């Protein structure tokens, strides 16, 4: 009977060690994935900064690269669309104000 209890104790201890090891592994993997996510965010922010810099150069007519010019032209169209939409908002507000009077 004592031998049986010793085997159960050893088996339970081994299982606990294995579970603890697995938990540590998962914890370490989670930390590393968090660091990967942070690095990806850094890449995204840096790409945005590059884009802002290129667009500033475009506005100063200092961009010779045709592909960058195409992207910047798209941005200019989007900015024009935003300005038009903002004007429409102002028009709607003005009409509503006129109706309220």
N, C-alpha and C positions, 0 to 999 in steps of 0.2 A: 504494500500500500504506500509506503514511504517513497519507493522508487517511482510509482505512478504520479504522486504529488510533485516530486522533483521534476519529472518530465513535463508536467503541466506548467509548472513554474518557469522552466527553461523555455518552453514554447511560448508562453505568454510574454516573457521577457524579450524573446527574439522578435515577436510580433510588435511589441511596443517600440523596440529599437528601430525596426524597419519602418513603422509608422512615423516615428520621430524623424528618421532620415528622410523619408518621403516629404514630410511637412517642411523640413529645412530646404530640400531641393525646390519645392514649389514656391517657397518664400523667396529664395534666391532668384529663381526664374522670374517671379513677379517684379522684383526690384530691377532686374535687367531689362525687362519689357518696359517698365516705367522710364528708364534711362533712354531706351530706344525711342520712345514716344517723345521725350523731351528733345532729343536730337532732331527728330523729324520736324518738330515745331520750329526749331532753330533754322533748319533748312528752308522751311516755308517763309519764315520772317525775312531771311536773308535774300531769298528770291524776290520777295515783295520789295525789299529795299533796292535791289538791282533794277527792278522794273520802274520804281519811282525815279531812280537816278537817270535811267534811259529816257523816260518820258520828259524829265526836266531838260535833258539834252535835246530831245526832239522839239520841244517848245522853243528852244533857242536856235533851232535849225542846224544842229551840230551832229546829226545822225546820218551816216552814209550807208549803213547796212539796210538793204531793202526790206528784209523780213521784219526787222525792228520797226521800220517806218510803217509797214502794214499794220502791225499790232497797235502802234501809236495812233494811226488813223482811225482804227476801230474804237479806241478809247475816246477820241475826239467826237466821233459819231454818238457814242453812248452819252457823253457829257452834253451834247446838243439835245439829245432825247430827254435827258433829265431836266434841262432848262425849259424845254417845251412843256413837259409834264408839270413842272413847278408853276409855269405861267397859267396852265389850265386850272391848277388848284386855286391860284389867286383869282382867276376869272369866276370860278364857282363860288368862292367866298364873297366876291363883290356882288354877284347876282343875288346871293342869299341875303346879303346886307341890304340891298335895294328892296327886296321883297318884304323885309322886316319893317321897313319904314312906312 
